Amino acid sequence: MVRRYRFYIFLFVLLCANLFFVHRTFSQNHQNSVADTVQNSPILDHAVMCEEVTDKDPINPAVVFSIKIGKVSCFSVFDPVPEKTFVYHKWFHKDNPSTNKRLTVQPPRWATYSSIQLRETDKGPWRVEISDRKGNLLHILRFSITD
Amino acid sequence: MSFFASIRWQDIIDILLNSYILFRLYVLFKETYVFRVLTGLALLWIFQRIAVFFGLILTSWVLQGITAVAALIIIIVFRNEIRSVLQAKNLKAILWGFPQKIVPTTIQIIVDSVNALSKRHTGALIVLPAKEDLKDMVHSGIPLRGLVSKEMLTSIFWGDNPVHDGAAIIEGDRIAEVGVILPLSYRSDLPSHYGTRHRAAFGLAETTDALIVIVSEETGKVLVAKDSNIEEIHGDTDLIKILQEHMGVYEEENGYQQKENFKISIAAIVSVFFITGMWFSFSKGLDSLITLEIPAEYTKRDPRFEIVNASVHTVRLDLAGSGALIKSIQPDQVQVKLDLGNAVVGQNIFSITQENIALPPGIFLRKVVPSVIEVTLDETIKREIPVQIDWVGELPKGLVLSEIFFDPEKIEVIGGKRILENLSTIYTEKVHLESMKTSGTMFANLALTPAALKIAPGSKDKIRIAYVIKPRIE
């Protein structure tokens, strides 16, 4: 009886072994890919909204800015930065996208900022979403432009 | 034909009910002063309408004033009569009964009077003429023309009354003459105990068709003389029967009843015609138009869904009806209701038809604008959304609002799935900066937009803000 089906049992075992190895290989690749993503993403150290950036330092970090100052900046520091990549500063005014700035960051540590010029119509609540090159959201800064 | 088709069964009940009320008012108040005054008021009202129709401004104004005041006066002046009608009768009598007029007839009064005279042995001679004129046969009568009453008859034949020896002639319901001298009979076959009173009765009975009732002073017996006969009466029934036969009252009473029934029937018909006329003048005549903006109401909405958008919130209705009804429309009497029982998530289109609109009786729909409403429904979900403070104004010069910490940072909100999936921030109400000179804490309310959103039970509806103020670096 066993002898009769020996060939088919052998084929079945072979197929299962094949499936096991394929699955294992795929899992390893996937894990490596996730690890690569985490490893290669820059880590946001801190971020603030400020009136201006002078000598890589944010001036008057705040959550409310007068329209009279004419400009507002989003300052972000990444540490560590494993490899040269870029990040995004997405600006939203009252939940509507205003601008999306792509900023390059380089190892081992990098500070970067983006700014917008203020107009009378820009009064109101704002937010800046900082995300990595793959769109992973790293941080949200909320502020207001007032009189 | 279409005109009659527009009459509803409610309208027929309306007319019949009010006709019956008017008819009952007639039945209850007929032959009273109240009814006469009411009739006068109705005439005044009719004249006033005619005056309005012909454009007689002052006349219609004056009549309207009088009618309004008279209606008030009638209630005050006739309050006792109205009360007696409404209180003295039971409910059945008010709703169904026909009050019978209980007025003693002339015959009954004569019989009662004769009985009283007979008991007291007071002699009396009462003449009831038939068709023949008695003027040539009698004399010395004193005209009285007073209504027949028991008191009057007994006092006429009272012994100390100067006219008690004569006869009293009763014509209809009145005592025409008293102290009348009747011709004496010269018959020799009369019983010897018959006195002058009996002979006088015979004398008139023989020569005319009159009936004479005699009360014997000696025996108290009652006799009736007619033609050549004299008959002793032994009971009220006999006397009543003889008097009825003589006066032909059977026919008269039947005639009276028929007349009453005729009057009641006429009153019923007039009531129906009058109310029908009024109903038509109120509900069909003088078409007036009105346009109303009515908010659309939604019913039978699945509690899992909510209305996130509607193409319109109010519906314009062009309504028609008589001037009086149009003027009396209250906004809450008109409703536009849409059944969301079969509505689904997403856009739903509803046609507004007559079935969706509730109108007071007598008011008709001419036009609906818009005739279609688009309603967007969404599934209700719960979602946690970040909060952001909505600062306004200007900080005092030289200061910077450098940091804030607020609690809670996120709020759980209930609302439509489509709205909440696209909503990234819940803002507070405007928070003013002018008074912020040093660091501190404050509270701010949430401004939920759109208004359909609700804060989930258990979530805070106020945000506590701790803020840090620093000097500005120039």
Interface residues (C-beta under 8 A of the other chain):
Chain A: I59 N60 P61 A62 V63 V64 S66 F92 D95 G124 P125 R127 I140 R142 S144 T146 D147
Chain B: P386 Q388 I389 D390 W391 V392 G393 E394 L395 V400 L401 S402 E403 I404 L423 S424 T425 Y427 L433 R472 I473
